[in-house]
Amino acid sequence: MTKMLRDVIERVRQWPEDQQDQAALVLLDLEEQQANSSRLTAEQIAEVERIQGKVRDGTVTFATDEQMAAFWNKCGL
């Protein structure tokens, strides 16, 4: 355990119980994010980089707000 974490935990012990529970929920959220994190494969990273390059050079553009509104309207949403 790092010194920073030890120091914070020691201070948190003095907090009211409801605030301690809130702190615990933050840590549990971080733990869940770590457990659920996914990693891209080398091929996926290359594809993201390829698409980013096309966006940067103007080869690919994004839909306008009006185009998206028309799309969602067509979908009944």
ABEGO torsion letter per residue (X at the ends): XBAAAAAAAAAAAABBAAAAAAAAAAAAAAAAAAAABBBBBAAAAAAAAAAAAAAAAGABBBBBAAAAAAAAAAAGX
